[in-house]
Amino acid sequence: MRSSTLVRLKKAVLVCLALTVCLWGPKSAAAARLKYPFKPGALKIAPDEKLLVVAPHPDDEALGAGGLLSLYGPQTHVLVLTDGAKGRKGVPADEERKVRARQFLDEMKLVRPAAHTLLGLPDGALWDHKTCLNGFDMSAYSKVFVAECDAHPDHAAAYAFVVEKLWGVSRRNERTPELYVYEVHKPLGNVSHTLDITDVMPKKRELIRCHADQLDQYCYEDIVVALNELRGLVRNEPGRCYEAYCRVTPNFGSFSRALFPDGLPNDADEARAFLKRVVVPIVTPGGKKTTMKLQLHPQLERPVQRAFAEMAEAGFRVDPRTTGAWRWSVAKKTGVVSKHAYGLAIDLNWEHNGAAYTPQWKYAPGKDPLSVTPQVVAIWKRHGFDWGGDFPADSFDPMHFCFTLR
């Protein structure tokens, strides 16, 4: 039974819908109509297309793309990243994990997708698993759908990981799937496409109701139905339901949205205020075990600490005088802001890992103990970093490890 708070929330959503129509449409004693209906492009799915729907938690796929799944389930691979174990207050994580998995499987029996995968990563800690998609081939799909980047850290992480994955595909000049985000908890700000789900709305409700332990806490079903009805209203089609999607171009701008929700820093002062001082373990050139501090984006704290800990355990030595992360740097020729300026990159022992732009320094792995080795490169890649040694010859940069693709 719903609490009075949930009832009030439902009423608030309905009031918002009414205000939308009243403010945008002409007054009418009969049905309100918009003077300038907003009609995005129709999301078209061909019968031979392969689709991928990525969800941060078990239930996001039903809430945001349940209509798509109802219409095109047999063409779709559903990939859920976390176990949803924190989804119910007062219930032990081990117990809730089993409940969420069972409910997801119940939903999949209704969807009958081409495939479904529940990775089961820890709920609320998805940022710590940046490499979770490394072995996942997305080039096999024509369209990829992921939850909108919003205030929930797992939603932001899922969005960032998918964007970055597809960004890498495009940079390798491979066939890149179209990427769309779907709305879950709130209206999508920029809608490029809609999908008419009027005829399958009852089935979408069935999919949502599979996640019963969430629905008696939050009025998700009411919110989703209101959002889908809203999309019909702004098209001047009262009584019809649409899911909303926004097509996204995978690049640094779209990736950065998940890391900087209020926008990228515009200068050194803004960046400095956002970043965090992170303590990492090192073994000095003299063999002393100690620590050093790096200024980084807060989301890099754990993966960078782990990478440095593994380097120390492997015996790789780090000179703190020639190792650093943040610096505000803008390329003079192109005006492009360096990833270092956003706290997203680390330079390691730079005087011993000479780059194409630093011919005064040498790079001699195997001879110089401070030059980056294949073992060190493997450590950083495991934690989700690109290595500058993989860059083309004219920009070869073996000291450089970057959280985002170049």
C-alpha distance (Angstrom), angle and dihedral (degrees) to the residues before:
residue distance angle dihedral
M1 . . .
R2 3.81 . .
S3 3.78 121.6 .
S4 3.79 122.4 -122.8
T5 3.80 88.2 -106.3
L6 3.78 91.7 59.8
V7 3.79 91.7 46.6
R8 3.81 89.4 52.9
L9 3.79 90.0 49.5
K10 3.78 91.3 52.0
K11 3.79 90.2 50.3
A12 3.80 90.2 49.2
V13 3.81 90.9 54.8
L14 3.79 91.2 49.6
V15 3.80 90.6 48.1
C16 3.81 89.1 52.8
L17 3.78 89.5 53.1
A18 3.77 91.3 49.8
L19 3.80 91.7 48.3
T20 3.78 90.2 49.8
V21 3.77 91.3 57.5
C22 3.80 95.1 40.1
L23 3.78 94.5 49.8
W24 3.79 96.8 42.8
G25 3.77 102.3 34.7
P26 3.79 135.5 59.6
K27 3.78 118.4 -97.3
S28 3.75 114.5 -97.4
A29 3.75 134.6 170.4
A30 3.79 87.6 -142.7
A31 3.81 123.8 41.2
A32 3.80 115.9 -19.2
R33 3.78 115.3 -119.7
L34 3.78 131.5 -165.3
K35 3.78 117.0 -121.5
Y36 3.79 92.3 -147.1
P37 3.81 109.0 26.8
F38 3.79 116.6 -156.7
K39 3.79 109.0 -131.0
P40 3.81 114.9 176.0
G41 3.78 120.2 -167.5
A42 3.77 118.6 -72.6
L43 3.80 115.0 -104.8
K44 3.80 102.8 -123.1
I45 3.79 122.4 -162.4
A46 3.81 119.8 -170.8
P47 3.83 118.8 -144.4
D48 3.81 93.0 -114.5
E49 3.82 96.8 49.0
K50 3.79 122.0 114.8
L51 3.81 114.1 -142.5
L52 3.80 133.0 -163.0
V53 3.81 121.7 -158.0
V54 3.81 113.9 -167.6
A55 3.80 118.9 -163.6
P56 3.82 127.8 -175.4
H57 3.84 92.4 -148.1
P58 3.79 136.2 16.7
D59 3.85 102.4 -89.0
D60 3.83 99.7 32.0
E61 3.79 89.7 91.4
A62 3.82 90.8 55.2
L63 3.80 94.5 44.8
G64 3.79 96.9 46.7
A65 3.79 104.9 25.8
G66 3.80 104.7 17.8
G67 3.79 91.2 119.2
L68 3.80 91.3 51.4
L69 3.82 89.5 49.4
S70 3.80 91.0 48.0
L71 3.80 91.2 53.4
Y72 3.79 101.4 35.6
G73 3.82 106.5 19.5
P74 3.84 95.8 129.7
Q75 3.82 89.2 56.5
T76 3.80 94.4 47.9
H77 3.79 137.7 89.5
V78 3.82 109.8 -156.0
L79 3.80 113.4 -151.8
V80 3.83 118.3 -172.6
L81 3.80 115.1 -172.7
T82 3.83 107.5 -164.5
D83 3.80 135.2 41.3
G84 3.82 96.1 -124.1
A85 3.82 89.4 -133.2
K86 3.82 92.9 148.2
G87 3.77 93.0 52.2
R88 3.78 97.4 105.3
K89 3.78 124.7 48.6
G90 3.78 115.8 -130.4
V91 3.82 94.9 17.8
P92 3.85 117.7 110.2
A93 3.80 112.4 -110.3
D94 3.82 94.1 -122.0
E95 3.79 90.8 54.7
E96 3.79 95.7 43.9
R97 3.81 91.4 47.5
K98 3.81 89.9 60.7
V99 3.81 92.2 45.6
R100 3.80 93.2 51.5
A101 3.82 92.1 47.1
R102 3.80 91.7 50.2
Q103 3.80 92.3 48.2
F104 3.79 91.4 49.0
L105 3.80 90.7 52.1
D106 3.80 89.7 49.3
E107 3.78 88.5 54.5
M108 3.80 92.3 48.5
K109 3.82 90.2 54.6
L110 3.80 87.1 61.6
V111 3.80 95.1 42.6
R112 3.83 96.2 44.4
P113 3.80 91.9 -159.6
A114 3.78 125.9 -168.8
A115 3.82 86.3 -110.6
H116 3.77 139.7 -16.2
T117 3.80 130.8 -158.1
L118 3.80 129.5 -172.0
L119 3.81 106.6 -167.7
G120 3.80 92.3 -171.9
L121 3.81 97.7 -147.7
P122 3.82 115.8 167.1
D123 3.80 113.5 -74.5
G124 3.81 111.5 -116.6
A125 3.82 94.4 16.3
L126 3.80 103.8 75.0
W127 3.81 92.9 125.1
D128 3.82 87.2 67.5
H129 3.81 90.0 63.2
K130 3.78 102.6 55.8
T131 3.80 92.3 148.1
C132 3.81 94.5 56.0
L133 3.82 91.7 109.4
N134 3.80 96.9 42.6
G135 3.79 94.8 105.1
F136 3.79 95.0 39.0
D137 3.82 115.1 104.7
M138 3.80 108.2 -145.0
S139 3.78 95.0 171.2
A140 3.82 88.1 83.4
Y141 3.83 90.6 71.8
S142 3.78 130.2 74.4
K143 3.81 94.9 -154.4
V144 3.80 131.4 23.8
F145 3.81 122.8 -164.5
V146 3.82 124.9 -164.1
A147 3.80 134.6 172.8
E148 3.79 117.2 -90.3
C149 3.81 115.9 -93.2
D150 3.81 103.3 -106.0
A151 3.79 140.4 150.1
H152 3.81 94.9 -66.2
P153 3.84 107.2 94.9
D154 3.81 92.6 -141.0
H155 3.80 90.7 54.1
A156 3.81 90.8 49.9
A157 3.81 90.9 47.6
A158 3.81 94.7 48.2
Y159 3.79 90.4 49.3
A160 3.81 92.5 47.9
F161 3.80 94.3 47.4
V162 3.80 93.6 50.6
V163 3.81 93.0 45.3
E164 3.78 91.1 49.6
K165 3.80 92.8 46.1
L166 3.81 92.4 53.1
W167 3.79 91.3 41.8
G168 3.79 87.2 59.7
V169 3.81 91.5 49.4
S170 3.81 90.9 52.8
R171 3.81 92.6 47.6
R172 3.80 89.7 55.5
N173 3.82 88.0 54.2
E174 3.79 90.6 -119.2
R175 3.78 121.9 143.4
T176 3.79 103.9 -77.5
P177 3.82 120.7 -151.6
E178 3.78 118.9 -128.3
L179 3.81 109.2 -100.7
Y180 3.81 123.3 -142.3
V181 3.79 132.0 175.5
Y182 3.79 121.9 -147.3
E183 3.80 129.8 -152.5
V184 3.81 120.4 -112.2
H185 3.81 116.5 162.7
K186 3.79 102.4 8.4
P187 3.80 140.4 21.0
L188 3.78 114.3 -71.2
G189 3.77 107.3 -113.9
N190 3.80 98.6 -145.2
V191 3.81 114.9 33.8
S192 3.79 117.7 -171.2
H193 3.82 99.8 164.3
T194 3.78 139.1 22.1
L195 3.78 132.8 -162.8
D196 3.79 121.2 -147.6
I197 3.82 105.5 -129.1
T198 3.80 98.6 162.8
D199 3.80 94.2 118.1
V200 3.83 94.1 47.3
M201 3.80 97.8 40.5
P202 3.84 91.1 107.1
K203 3.81 89.6 54.9
K204 3.80 91.7 47.0
R205 3.81 87.9 54.7
E206 3.82 88.1 52.0
L207 3.80 90.5 53.5
I208 3.80 91.6 49.3
R209 3.80 92.1 47.9
C210 3.79 90.5 57.4
H211 3.82 84.7 76.3
A212 3.79 93.2 62.8
D213 3.79 97.8 154.7
Q214 3.81 89.3 62.7
L215 3.78 96.0 47.2
D216 3.78 96.7 60.2
Q217 3.82 88.7 56.3
Y218 3.81 100.4 42.3
C219 3.80 132.6 22.0
Y220 3.81 91.9 -123.6
E221 3.78 94.3 145.9
D222 3.81 91.8 53.4
I223 3.80 91.8 47.7
V224 3.80 93.2 49.2
V225 3.79 94.1 46.9
A226 3.81 89.7 48.7
L227 3.80 91.2 50.6
N228 3.80 92.7 48.7
E229 3.82 91.1 47.7
L230 3.81 90.1 47.7
R231 3.80 89.8 58.5
G232 3.80 88.5 55.8
L233 3.79 92.8 48.3
V234 3.80 94.6 52.7
R235 3.81 87.7 52.1
N236 3.83 89.4 54.8
E237 3.79 88.4 -112.0
P238 3.82 106.3 119.0
G239 3.77 112.2 -170.7
R240 3.79 94.7 30.8
C241 3.81 125.3 102.8
Y242 3.78 128.5 -143.5
E243 3.78 134.8 179.9
A244 3.80 113.9 -136.2
Y245 3.78 125.5 -135.8
C246 3.78 136.0 175.9
R247 3.78 122.0 -151.9
V248 3.80 112.3 -134.7
T249 3.80 130.5 -162.6
P250 3.82 108.6 -138.0
N251 3.80 108.0 -125.9
F252 3.78 139.8 116.3
G253 3.78 91.9 -78.4
S254 3.80 92.9 57.4
F255 3.80 92.3 40.3
S256 3.80 92.9 50.9
R257 3.79 90.9 56.9
A258 3.80 88.8 75.2
L259 3.81 92.8 48.5
F260 3.80 97.9 41.1
P261 3.82 107.9 32.2
D262 3.81 91.5 175.1
G263 3.79 93.5 48.8
L264 3.79 134.6 -86.1
P265 3.81 117.6 -57.2
N266 3.79 111.6 -96.1
D267 3.78 98.1 -155.2
A268 3.79 143.8 6.8
D269 3.80 94.6 -86.1
E270 3.81 93.1 54.3
A271 3.79 91.4 47.2
R272 3.79 93.6 47.1
A273 3.79 91.1 52.2
F274 3.81 91.7 52.6
L275 3.81 99.8 44.8
K276 3.78 129.4 83.0
R277 3.80 133.9 -135.5
V278 3.78 107.5 -121.1
V279 3.82 124.7 -165.7
V280 3.82 115.1 -142.5
P281 3.82 131.5 -177.7
I282 3.81 118.9 -116.8
V283 3.78 142.2 171.7
T284 3.81 108.7 -133.8
P285 3.81 123.7 -135.5
G286 3.79 86.4 -99.0
G287 3.80 92.3 55.9
K288 3.81 97.9 -105.3
K289 3.81 118.6 143.7
T290 3.79 109.7 -133.8
T291 3.80 141.8 124.9
M292 3.78 137.8 -103.1
K293 3.80 134.5 -165.7
L294 3.79 127.3 -118.9
Q295 3.79 128.2 -174.2
L296 3.81 108.1 -131.5
H297 3.77 146.4 154.1
P298 3.85 105.7 -80.6
Q299 3.81 92.4 -118.5
L300 3.81 90.2 61.5
E301 3.80 95.2 58.7
R302 3.80 99.2 95.5
P303 3.82 100.6 37.0
V304 3.82 91.4 47.2
Q305 3.80 92.4 47.3
R306 3.79 90.0 50.3
A307 3.81 93.0 47.6
F308 3.79 92.1 51.0
A309 3.82 91.1 45.6
E310 3.81 90.5 53.4
M311 3.81 91.5 47.8
A312 3.80 89.9 51.3
E313 3.79 91.6 48.2
A314 3.81 89.6 50.4
G315 3.81 89.6 51.8
F316 3.80 97.0 -114.8
R317 3.78 109.1 153.3
V318 3.78 124.8 -134.3
D319 3.80 127.4 -159.3
P320 3.83 106.1 -146.8
R321 3.82 89.6 -160.3
T322 3.82 91.5 63.5
T323 3.80 100.1 32.8
G324 3.77 123.7 84.0
A325 3.78 147.4 140.2
W326 3.80 122.6 -161.1
R327 3.77 123.5 51.3
W328 3.77 128.2 142.5
S329 3.77 103.5 -115.6
V330 3.81 132.3 164.9
A331 3.80 122.1 -176.7
K332 3.80 109.4 -115.3
K333 3.81 95.2 -146.2
T334 3.81 100.4 43.3
G335 3.80 104.2 21.1
V336 3.83 89.0 -131.2
V337 3.79 113.8 150.9
S338 3.80 112.3 -125.2
K339 3.81 119.7 -117.9
H340 3.80 85.0 -122.6
A341 3.81 87.5 67.6
Y342 3.80 89.1 62.5
G343 3.80 94.4 46.2
L344 3.81 91.4 -110.7
A345 3.80 101.8 118.7
I346 3.80 140.1 57.9
D347 3.82 128.1 -156.6
L348 3.80 112.2 -152.8
N349 3.85 123.2 -153.6
W350 3.79 90.8 -27.4
E351 3.83 97.0 -172.1
H352 3.82 88.3 58.3
N353 3.80 97.6 43.0
G354 3.77 103.6 54.9
A355 3.79 116.4 -164.9
A356 3.80 131.8 -153.4
Y357 3.81 87.9 -94.8
T358 3.87 94.4 47.7
P359 3.83 104.8 55.3
Q360 3.81 89.8 160.1
W361 3.82 88.7 74.0
K362 3.78 127.1 63.7
Y363 3.79 132.9 -138.1
A364 3.80 112.5 -149.3
P365 3.81 112.8 158.7
G366 3.79 111.3 -167.8
K367 3.79 91.6 22.0
D368 3.79 103.0 51.0
P369 3.83 108.9 51.2
L370 3.81 90.7 -151.0
S371 3.81 94.7 54.0
V372 3.79 114.6 104.3
T373 3.81 112.7 -98.7
P374 3.83 130.5 -155.9
Q375 3.82 87.4 -104.5
V376 3.81 91.4 57.4
V377 3.80 91.3 46.3
A378 3.82 89.8 52.2
I379 3.81 90.7 51.8
W380 3.79 93.3 54.2
K381 3.79 94.2 43.9
R382 3.81 90.0 52.9
H383 3.79 87.4 58.8
G384 3.79 94.0 50.1
F385 3.81 104.8 -94.3
D386 3.78 130.6 133.5
W387 3.79 118.0 -134.0
G388 3.78 121.8 -132.4
G389 3.79 89.6 -142.9
D390 3.81 87.0 74.4
F391 3.80 91.7 58.8
P392 3.85 120.1 105.7
A393 3.81 117.1 -80.6
D394 3.80 94.0 -100.0
S395 3.82 90.6 57.5
F396 3.83 100.3 29.4
D397 3.82 106.7 155.1
P398 3.85 114.9 170.9
M399 3.81 94.5 172.9
H400 3.81 91.4 60.7
F401 3.81 127.7 95.0
C402 3.80 116.7 174.0
F403 3.81 131.1 -169.3
T404 3.80 91.4 -146.8
L405 3.75 132.9 47.7
R406 3.78 114.9 -90.6
